[in-house]
Every structure is written in C-alpha cells, then in structure tokens.
C-alpha cells in the first residue's frame, strides 16, 4: 500500500566545494510493506499471493541473497525469536512460516528470550552470519553472533556472546559493515537503560543523561572474531535527542566518504526519527548531522526509525507506527524507501518535502 509521507530532508544548495561531509540524502518512494502468508520454500522466487498479514515488524534489516530479498526483525507478535519474510523484488513480501533462530542458545536468559535487531550477512566462507542483541542470564543485553547454512536459518548461536557492556547499560542494535577491505561490527551502548535524565525508560531518575555512544570495532573477515579495540564514533546531543541515539547503519559512498544512519529520541515517541552524519572512515568521528525522516502534522507514519540499507545502496527499510501517541492498538510496521545521493554538491539546510509513493 503506497503512502504519502512528509519527510524532512536537507535543501540542496549547489556549490563547487569538493567536501563530501555535507552532502544531503533524499528519501523517495516510501511504501508500507504488506506481508502475504504464502509457502516460502516452494515459492522462493514468487509470484507472491494469498492473504495479507497485519503484523508488527520492528527494527527491520535487509539482506539480498542472489535473487531473493530477506527481511528480519525484532521478536514481536509471538512470531518466533527472529521473524522472517522474503521477496523477489524488495517490494512485495511473503511471511515465512519459520523462525530464523528457533533456539536462542546457551547464554540468552530463558526467562527473557526476545531477540532484538538482527543483522545478517554472508561471509567470505559462504556462511550466513547473524548479529543480534540478547539478554544475558543475570545481566544486561549483549551482542551475540550465530551462523547458518542458509539465509533463512536455522541460525545456531555461539556458546558465548560477542560483546557485553554491563557497566554501560548493555549492548543493543549490532550491525555489520563491510568497507570492501575490512569488516566491522557497529553497536549502541544502551546507557539509557540505566535511567538518568532521559524519559525513555518511563520517567527521569537523575539529573544527567547517560552516554549512549555508537561504537565500532573491526572483526575478522568471517565476522566471528573481534580485532583491535572499539571506538566511539557518535554520541547523543543531550536534551535535543532525549538523551539517546540508536539503530546504526553505515554505507560507504566512496573512499573517504562514509555515512552513518541512526535514530534519536525514544522509540515509542512521535519524536523518534532517522538522522545521518558523515565521516571519513568507519572508525572516524561522524558529524554534520541531518534529518532524513520524521513525523509531521499530517504524516501517516509516526516515529519512523531504526533504518537499514540494503546492499544495492539505494533501498532502505525502517519501521514506523500507524497512529500517533503510541496507543495500545498501534503496530511498528515495516516501510521500504529509496535514498538518493547527490553528485558533487555541497548541501545544507532543511526543508520539508511531500513525497508521493
């Protein structure tokens, strides 16, 4: 179903300046994803048909494997630990009758088996690898890793988590990034889970905002072993962000020009949005922030956030609510859109554009 979306993007002010750090990214052709309930295995290439499912699909991530598009999401609607959908074109989706991770492994708390924000890629050895956030027994969330022989799983979780940070509040939203030479894992330190001045945990419990840094660390080419040391590449701007940033995703536009997408504000707030910043390397400091998508007065999508970019470099997925104010009957639905990078322009400023999908 196509939707009309008011989105905040930056005004293009053409100038002959070479710096990529201020480039504006436009968001186009946003559509709400509908999920047919088909037989995934026997119709792996489509066409899709059947009844449409009315489901939540929060924190979506995209993975293109040959001619098949896969989408994974945070646990929701009792649809398994890692809900899964497939498409033959990245537009129309079929709900998979399977859980991509039927067993959450030995270190995830059996009393809190919800898996957050999976990120899937295929390593150089042909193995499918998933990063995810799981609750460690008796502790806070960690970034975990699991492997599979097929994109749809079943993904087998390793014996131990990959990254933990109990003192910082836990680790969530781990995502992979390959710059063409090195592979990286990027994550959020969940400092707002410790409370503090932020209202994202329900009410303020302190006078200061806890750090919620986005960090990055190199991993081996198979994606299974950490290398080097983590670096912080971005942190929140205090009250302007409700004391948090999260949901990172990275893209390499060209050598020396990298964009980091992320969300700010509380995930259940209409202020939740998608922003981006520029850096010169995956582990450099990112700056020159701009807003890609946010709620608006007449906007049919509320709280758009937690964006992922597919390997085609133009297709993105994010979730948004269909009602304002986060009422009990709302859902975080998946939306698909296209982003457009300008060529050779220096751009800045903000304008609101009405996009018709």
C-alpha positions as CSV (number, residue, x, y, z in Angstrom):
1,X,0.0,0.0,0.0
2,X,1.6,3.3,-1.0
3,X,1.6,6.1,1.4
4,X,2.2,9.8,1.2
5,X,5.0,10.8,3.6
6,X,6.1,14.2,4.8
7,X,9.8,13.8,5.3
8,X,12.5,16.3,6.5
9,X,15.4,16.4,4.1
10,X,18.1,19.0,3.5
11,X,17.9,21.7,0.9
12,X,20.3,21.2,-2.0
13,X,22.5,24.3,-2.3
14,X,24.7,23.6,-5.2
15,X,28.2,24.8,-4.9
16,X,31.6,23.7,-6.3
17,X,33.0,22.5,-3.0
18,X,34.5,19.0,-3.0
19,X,33.9,18.0,0.6
20,X,31.5,15.1,0.9
21,X,30.9,15.8,4.6
22,X,27.8,18.0,4.0
23,X,26.0,16.1,1.2
24,X,22.3,15.8,1.5
25,X,20.5,12.5,1.1
26,X,16.9,12.4,-0.2
27,X,14.3,9.8,0.7
28,X,11.9,8.8,-2.0
29,X,9.1,6.4,-2.9
30,X,8.2,5.3,0.6
31,X,5.7,2.4,0.8
32,X,4.2,0.4,3.6
33,X,5.1,-3.3,3.4
34,X,2.3,-5.8,3.2
35,X,3.0,-9.4,4.0
36,X,1.3,-12.3,2.2
37,X,1.1,-15.6,4.0
38,X,2.5,-17.9,1.4
39,X,4.5,-21.1,1.2
40,X,8.0,-19.7,1.3
41,X,10.0,-22.8,0.4
42,X,8.0,-23.9,-2.6
43,X,7.6,-20.3,-3.9
44,X,11.1,-19.0,-3.2
45,X,11.0,-16.8,-6.4
46,X,7.4,-15.7,-6.4
47,X,5.0,-14.6,-7.6
48,X,3.5,-13.9,-4.2
49,X,-0.2,-14.2,-3.4
50,X,-2.5,-15.1,-0.6
51,X,-4.0,-13.2,2.4
52,X,-2.2,-10.1,3.7
53,X,-1.0,-10.3,7.3
54,X,-1.5,-7.4,9.7
55,X,1.8,-7.6,11.7
56,X,4.4,-5.6,13.5
57,X,7.9,-5.9,12.0
58,X,10.1,-3.6,14.2
59,X,13.8,-2.9,13.6
60,X,13.8,-4.4,10.1
61,X,17.0,-5.4,8.4
62,X,17.5,-6.3,4.7
63,X,19.7,-9.0,3.1
64,X,19.9,-9.7,-0.6
65,X,21.0,-13.3,-1.4
66,X,21.0,-13.9,-5.2
67,X,17.5,-13.2,-6.5
68,X,15.8,-13.4,-3.1
69,X,15.4,-10.5,-0.7
70,X,15.2,-11.4,3.0
71,X,13.9,-9.2,5.9
72,X,14.4,-10.0,9.6
73,X,13.0,-8.2,12.6
74,X,13.0,-7.9,16.3
75,X,10.9,-10.5,18.1
76,X,7.2,-9.4,18.0
77,X,3.6,-10.7,17.8
78,X,4.7,-14.1,19.1
79,X,6.1,-14.8,15.7
80,X,9.3,-16.5,16.8
81,X,12.6,-15.2,18.1
82,X,13.6,-13.8,14.7
83,X,10.6,-13.2,12.4
84,X,11.4,-13.6,8.7
85,X,10.0,-12.5,5.3
86,X,11.1,-12.9,1.7
87,X,10.6,-11.1,-1.5
88,X,11.6,-11.4,-5.2
89,X,11.8,-7.7,-5.7
90,X,12.2,-6.0,-2.3
91,X,8.7,-4.5,-2.6
92,X,6.1,-7.3,-2.0
93,X,6.8,-9.7,0.8
94,X,5.8,-13.1,1.9
95,X,5.8,-14.0,5.6
96,X,7.9,-17.1,6.2
97,X,6.4,-20.0,8.2
98,X,9.6,-20.3,10.2
99,X,11.7,-18.8,12.9
100,X,15.2,-17.9,11.7
101,X,16.6,-18.6,15.1
102,X,14.5,-21.3,16.8
103,X,17.0,-21.9,19.6
104,X,18.4,-18.7,21.2
105,X,21.4,-20.6,22.5
106,X,23.1,-21.2,25.9
107,X,23.8,-17.7,27.1
108,X,20.4,-16.0,26.5
109,X,18.2,-15.7,29.6
110,X,15.5,-18.4,29.3
111,X,13.1,-16.0,31.0
112,X,13.7,-13.2,28.5
113,X,14.2,-14.8,25.1
114,X,13.3,-11.8,23.0
115,X,15.9,-11.1,20.2
116,X,16.4,-7.5,19.1
117,X,17.6,-6.0,15.8
118,X,19.2,-9.0,13.9
119,X,21.7,-8.1,11.1
120,X,22.5,-10.8,8.6
121,X,25.4,-11.1,6.0
122,X,27.2,-13.8,4.1
123,X,30.9,-14.1,5.0
124,X,33.8,-14.9,2.7
125,X,33.5,-18.6,3.5
126,X,29.9,-18.8,2.3
127,X,28.5,-19.0,5.8
128,X,25.5,-16.8,6.8
129,X,26.2,-14.8,9.9
130,X,23.7,-13.0,12.2
131,X,24.5,-10.4,14.8
132,X,21.7,-9.8,17.3
133,X,21.1,-8.5,20.8
134,X,20.0,-10.9,23.5
135,X,19.5,-10.7,27.3
136,X,22.3,-12.5,29.2
137,X,21.2,-14.5,32.2
138,X,21.6,-12.4,35.3
139,X,22.9,-9.4,33.4
140,X,22.2,-6.9,30.6
141,X,21.9,-7.3,26.9
142,X,24.9,-8.3,24.8
143,X,25.7,-8.5,21.1
144,X,25.6,-12.2,20.0
145,X,26.5,-14.0,16.9
146,X,25.0,-17.0,15.1
147,X,25.7,-18.9,11.9
148,X,23.7,-20.8,9.4
149,X,24.0,-22.7,6.1
150,X,21.0,-20.8,4.6
151,X,19.8,-17.3,4.7
152,X,16.5,-18.4,6.4
153,X,18.4,-20.4,9.0
154,X,18.3,-22.1,11.3
155,X,20.9,-19.8,12.9
156,X,23.0,-21.5,15.6
157,X,24.1,-19.2,18.4
158,X,27.7,-19.4,19.7
159,X,28.4,-20.5,23.2
160,X,29.3,-17.0,24.4
161,X,28.2,-13.5,23.4
162,X,30.5,-11.4,21.2
163,X,30.3,-8.0,23.0
164,X,28.9,-7.1,26.5
165,X,29.0,-3.8,28.4
166,X,27.0,-4.2,31.7
167,X,28.6,-1.1,33.2
168,X,27.5,1.0,30.2
169,X,23.9,-0.3,30.3
170,X,24.3,-3.2,27.8
171,X,24.8,-3.6,24.1
172,X,22.0,-3.4,21.5
173,X,21.5,-2.9,17.8
174,X,24.6,-4.6,16.5
175,X,25.0,-4.4,12.7
176,X,27.7,-5.5,10.3
177,X,29.5,-3.3,7.8
178,X,32.0,-4.2,5.1
179,X,34.1,-1.4,3.6
180,X,35.5,-3.6,0.8
181,X,38.6,-4.5,2.8
182,X,37.7,-4.7,6.5
183,X,34.6,-6.0,8.1
184,X,33.2,-4.2,11.1
185,X,30.6,-4.5,13.8
186,X,28.7,-1.4,14.9
187,X,26.5,-1.1,18.0
188,X,24.8,1.1,20.6
189,X,25.8,1.1,24.2
190,X,22.4,1.1,25.9
191,X,23.1,3.8,28.6
192,X,19.6,5.0,28.8
193,X,18.7,1.5,30.2
194,X,20.4,2.7,33.4
195,X,18.0,5.6,33.7
196,X,19.3,9.1,34.2
197,X,17.6,12.2,33.0
198,X,16.2,10.6,29.9
199,X,12.4,9.9,29.9
200,X,12.8,6.9,27.5
201,X,12.6,4.5,30.4
202,X,9.3,6.0,31.6
203,X,10.5,8.8,33.9
204,X,13.7,10.6,34.8
205,X,15.8,9.1,37.5
206,X,18.7,11.5,37.6
207,X,20.0,14.9,36.6
208,X,22.2,13.9,33.8
209,X,21.9,11.9,30.5
210,X,23.9,8.7,30.4
211,X,26.1,8.2,27.4
212,X,24.6,6.1,24.6
213,X,27.5,6.0,22.2
214,X,27.6,4.4,18.8
215,X,30.7,2.3,18.7
216,X,32.6,0.3,16.0
217,X,35.2,-2.4,16.1
218,X,36.9,-4.4,13.4
219,X,36.1,-8.1,13.1
220,X,37.7,-10.9,11.1
221,X,36.5,-11.5,7.6
222,X,34.4,-14.4,8.8
223,X,32.7,-12.0,11.2
224,X,33.2,-14.2,14.2
225,X,36.3,-12.7,16.0
226,X,36.8,-9.2,17.3
227,X,40.0,-7.4,16.2
228,X,41.6,-4.3,17.6
229,X,39.7,-2.0,20.0
230,X,36.3,-0.4,19.9
231,X,36.0,3.3,19.1
232,X,33.2,5.7,19.7
233,X,32.1,7.5,16.5
234,X,29.0,9.4,17.7
235,X,27.1,10.2,20.9
236,X,23.8,11.9,21.7
237,X,23.3,15.7,22.0
238,X,21.6,15.7,25.4
239,X,18.0,17.0,25.6
240,X,17.9,17.6,21.8
241,X,18.0,13.8,21.4
242,X,16.1,12.8,24.6
243,X,19.4,11.5,25.7
244,X,19.9,8.7,23.2
245,X,20.9,7.7,19.8
246,X,20.5,4.1,18.4
247,X,19.8,1.9,15.4
248,X,23.1,2.5,13.5
249,X,23.6,1.5,9.8
250,X,26.6,2.5,7.7
251,X,27.2,3.0,4.0
252,X,30.4,3.8,2.0
253,X,29.6,6.3,-0.6
254,X,33.2,6.4,-2.0
255,X,36.7,6.3,-0.5
256,X,36.9,8.8,2.4
257,X,33.2,9.3,2.5
258,X,31.0,7.3,4.8
259,X,27.5,7.9,6.1
260,X,26.1,6.7,9.4
261,X,22.4,6.4,9.7
262,X,20.8,6.4,13.2
263,X,17.7,7.2,15.2
264,X,17.2,9.7,18.1
265,X,14.6,10.3,20.8
266,X,12.5,7.5,22.4
267,X,11.4,4.6,20.2
268,X,7.8,4.9,21.4
269,X,7.7,8.7,20.9
270,X,6.4,10.6,17.9
271,X,9.8,12.4,18.0
272,X,11.6,9.2,17.0
273,X,13.3,9.9,13.7
274,X,16.1,8.9,11.2
275,X,19.2,11.1,11.0
276,X,22.5,10.7,9.4
277,X,26.1,12.0,9.8
278,X,29.2,12.0,7.7
279,X,32.7,10.6,8.4
280,X,36.0,9.9,6.6
281,X,36.4,6.3,7.8
282,X,34.3,3.7,9.6
283,X,36.0,4.4,12.9
284,X,36.3,8.2,12.5
285,X,34.2,10.7,14.3
286,X,30.9,11.4,12.5
287,X,29.4,14.8,12.3
288,X,27.3,17.3,10.2
289,X,24.1,15.7,11.3
290,X,20.9,16.0,9.2
291,X,17.4,14.6,9.4
292,X,16.2,12.1,6.8
293,X,12.7,11.2,8.1
294,X,10.5,12.3,11.0
295,X,6.8,12.6,12.0
296,X,4.8,15.6,10.7
297,X,1.4,17.1,11.4
298,X,-0.3,15.4,8.5
299,X,2.0,12.4,8.2
300,X,0.7,8.9,8.1
301,X,3.9,7.4,9.6
302,X,4.7,8.2,13.2
303,X,8.1,7.7,14.8
304,X,10.0,6.4,11.8
305,X,13.2,4.9,12.9
306,X,15.8,2.1,13.1
307,X,16.8,2.2,9.4
308,X,18.8,-0.4,7.5
309,X,20.2,-0.1,4.0
310,X,20.4,-3.0,1.5
311,X,23.5,-3.9,-0.4
312,X,22.1,-2.2,-3.6
313,X,22.9,1.1,-1.9
314,X,19.5,2.6,-2.6
315,X,16.8,0.5,-0.9
316,X,16.2,1.1,2.8
317,X,13.8,-0.4,5.4
318,X,12.6,1.2,8.6
319,X,9.7,0.9,11.0
320,X,7.0,3.4,11.8
321,X,3.8,3.4,13.8
322,X,0.4,3.9,12.0
323,X,-1.1,6.0,14.8
324,X,0.2,9.0,16.9
325,X,0.9,8.8,20.6
326,X,1.8,5.1,20.6
327,X,-1.7,3.7,21.6
328,X,-2.1,0.1,22.6
329,X,-3.5,-0.9,19.2
330,X,-0.7,0.6,17.1
331,X,1.9,-1.5,15.3
332,X,5.5,-0.8,14.3
333,X,5.2,-1.6,10.6
334,X,8.0,-2.0,8.0
335,X,8.3,0.6,5.3
336,X,10.5,0.5,2.3
337,X,12.0,3.5,0.6
338,X,14.8,4.7,-1.8
339,X,17.6,7.1,-0.9
340,X,19.3,9.3,-3.4
341,X,22.8,10.7,-3.0
342,X,23.6,13.9,-4.9
343,X,26.6,14.0,-7.1
344,X,29.4,16.5,-6.3
345,X,27.3,19.1,-4.4
346,X,27.8,20.9,-1.2
347,X,24.5,21.0,0.5
348,X,23.0,22.1,3.8
349,X,19.8,23.4,5.3
350,X,16.4,21.8,6.0
351,X,13.2,21.7,4.0
352,X,10.1,19.6,4.2
353,X,9.1,17.7,1.0
354,X,5.9,15.9,0.4
355,X,6.7,12.5,-1.2
356,X,4.0,10.6,-3.0
357,X,4.9,6.9,-3.3
